[in-house]
Amino acid sequence: MFFEPKDGHGLPHSPISACVVPRPIGWISTLDEDGTVNLAPFSYFNLVHNFPPTVMFACNGLKADGSPKDSWVNAERSGEFVYNMASFPLREKMNLTSKSLPRDVDEMEHAGLESVPSRIVGPPRVAASPICLECKTIKVLHLPTDIEANPNSIVFGKVVGVHIDDTCLTDGLVDIDKAKPLARLGYLDYGVISEAFAMPRYYDKTE
Ligand SMILES: Cc1cc2nc3c(=O)[nH]c(=O)nc-3n(C[C@H](O)[C@H](O)[C@H](O)COP(=O)(O)O)c2cc1C
């Protein structure tokens, strides 16, 4: 089939998010102006650059009460956020933190998650997460939107601190079987990488 998104697809559910898979889940912790911890998952998330290591997450739409999503507001206002890897054992808790809660609710506490202070930035990290990246916000972009009430904001952050649980390392390499990152697929589907293979490659020395 072929369709132009502006014309609709004629399928029972939009296939768009199933067309770009698997997507990593950026489980983003931030602090509001009163120091309340916010935690939410974003599958429009990725590492976009290496020098310096740079990540992004995209906030689409508004909260049910019409206000902007807390992760974007907090990361922009405070200039800091933390990426926590959402792993398979943490899947239910990750899902719980996607609820839109009032700003004064500590979302780590709400999900029954233990937090650990970060080393460089203010927002804490999820203690049980195998990999966490402490980030400083470097830019927030606002992309054009088809629906006025649905702003598209992208938050970019420079990675300033990297935590890797030592139990996830095998011979000095991050072991995907041990870290078990969750991946977002289309619809209500998720995946876990269960098999990895290596291929030698020709590469540019700057990569
Ligand atoms: C697996 C998963 C991935 C999600 N990805 C996104 C995303 O990429 N962008 C987005 O705006 N919302 C996404 N959401 C919904 C947000 O997590 C949800 O709106 C959350 O309440 C935002 O919280 P905040 O207001 O604390 O930032 C996702 C939810 C789940 C469960």
The ligand as an SDF file (V2000), in Angstrom:
LIG
                    3D

 31 33  0  0  0  0  0  0  0  0999 V2000
    6.3970    3.5150   26.1470 C   0  0  0  0  0  0  0  0  0  0  0  0
    5.8760    4.9260   26.0980 C   0  0  0  0  0  0  0  0  0  0  0  0
    6.4710    5.8320   25.2380 C   0  0  0  0  0  0  0  0  0  0  0  0
    6.0170    7.1650   25.1680 C   0  0  0  0  0  0  0  0  0  0  0  0
    6.6280    8.0160   24.3130 N   0  0  0  0  0  0  0  0  0  0  0  0
    6.2390    9.3130   24.2540 C   0  0  0  0  0  0  0  0  0  0  0  0
    6.8980   10.2280   23.3800 C   0  0  0  0  0  0  0  0  0  0  0  0
    7.8590    9.8730   22.6750 O   0  0  0  0  0  0  0  0  0  0  0  0
    6.4650   11.5130   23.3820 N   0  0  0  0  0  0  0  0  0  0  0  0
    5.4330   11.9350   24.1710 C   0  0  0  0  0  0  0  0  0  0  0  0
    5.0980   13.1160   24.1290 O   0  0  0  0  0  0  0  0  0  0  0  0
    4.7960   11.0900   25.0230 N   0  0  0  0  0  0  0  0  0  0  0  0
    5.1780    9.7940   25.0900 C   0  0  0  0  0  0  0  0  0  0  0  0
    4.5650    8.9310   25.9590 N   0  0  0  0  0  0  0  0  0  0  0  0
    3.5460    9.4640   26.8720 C   0  0  0  0  0  0  0  0  0  0  0  0
    4.2050   10.2110   28.0450 C   0  0  0  0  0  0  0  0  0  0  0  0
    5.0000    9.3220   28.8090 O   0  0  0  0  0  0  0  0  0  0  0  0
    3.0990   10.8090   28.9370 C   0  0  0  0  0  0  0  0  0  0  0  0
    2.4450   11.8450   28.2080 O   0  0  0  0  0  0  0  0  0  0  0  0
    3.6000   11.3440   30.2550 C   0  0  0  0  0  0  0  0  0  0  0  0
    2.4970   11.5850   31.0960 O   0  0  0  0  0  0  0  0  0  0  0  0
    4.3810   12.6310   30.1180 C   0  0  0  0  0  0  0  0  0  0  0  0
    4.7310   12.9790   31.4190 O   0  0  0  0  0  0  0  0  0  0  0  0
    5.1910   14.4100   31.8900 P   0  0  0  0  0  0  0  0  0  0  0  0
    4.0350   15.3700   31.7560 O   0  0  0  0  0  0  0  0  0  0  0  0
    5.5530   14.1130   33.2870 O   0  0  0  0  0  0  0  0  0  0  0  0
    6.3550   14.8210   31.0370 O   0  0  0  0  0  0  0  0  0  0  0  0
    4.9530    7.5940   26.0080 C   0  0  0  0  0  0  0  0  0  0  0  0
    4.3460    6.6680   26.8900 C   0  0  0  0  0  0  0  0  0  0  0  0
    4.8020    5.3480   26.9220 C   0  0  0  0  0  0  0  0  0  0  0  0
    4.1570    4.3610   27.8630 C   0  0  0  0  0  0  0  0  0  0  0  0
  1  2  1  0
  2  3  1  0
  2 30  2  0
  3  4  2  0
  4  5  1  0
  4 28  1  0
  5  6  2  0
  6  7  1  0
  6 13  1  0
  7  8  2  0
  7  9  1  0
  9 10  1  0
 10 11  2  0
 10 12  1  0
 12 13  2  0
 13 14  1  0
 14 15  1  0
 14 28  1  0
 15 16  1  0
 16 17  1  0
 16 18  1  0
 18 19  1  0
 18 20  1  0
 20 21  1  0
 20 22  1  0
 22 23  1  0
 23 24  1  0
 24 25  2  0
 24 26  1  0
 24 27  1  0
 28 29  2  0
 29 30  1  0
 30 31  1  0
M  END
$$$$
